[in-house]
Amino acid sequence: MPHALAFSPHLDDAAFSCGGTLARLAQAGWEVTVCTVFTRSVPNPTGFALACQTDKGLGPEVDYMALRRVEDRSACAALGARPLWLDWPEAPHRGYHTAAALFGAPHDADPVPALPDRQADLLLAPQAVGGHVDHVLLARALRNETRPILWWTDFPYAARPDAARPVDLSALPEHGVLGDAPARLAACAAYSTQIGYQFGSMAGLRAALAQAGSLESFRGHALPAVLQ
């Protein structure tokens, strides 16, 4: 059985950006794993890190990342994938103390995350469109990867006309995949803590996905036959 391994910075990025493609691979008989890098629970958050959960209506007593991992399990089930969670803390817990800092240059002392070297026939990873530091660090960690990679276009960041592109992948060929739109919507909807913050409401999510269309955009390796 062929294996697709998607490396996602956060617990939603893969589903938001290429959930329809992941669902199609699973439907074609591929084993699909979504490996999310920054998922560590950090007890007793303070300052900006705490604000990142309270602005979503979650009190300081809530284990925010544990809640998000539960959401991710449901989202992966909707895609026919299995989740894998790495134990790295998100940027607000690594010294990025403002929203602007999240989209600035990565700190020199910020380590590039170590990724599992699991057998896979195809990797999927973010182009880091939008410039979020966690996306940039993950893209950098995979730049020298020798296995075939499809670099997805980060949604919803890519929908913004001024979205930064700090990782230059423009030399790679571009591909479009007609994804399974209902599966992608179902997976995105599973991240209920993020819907209001990112899209305003479920109606906003549906509208954003409808505007983006079912064609999911990638750069990199040639598409496997099942996606052509």
Order of alpha helices (4+ residues) and beta strands (2+ residues): beta-alpha-beta-alpha-alpha-beta-alpha-beta-alpha-beta-beta-alpha-alpha-alpha-beta
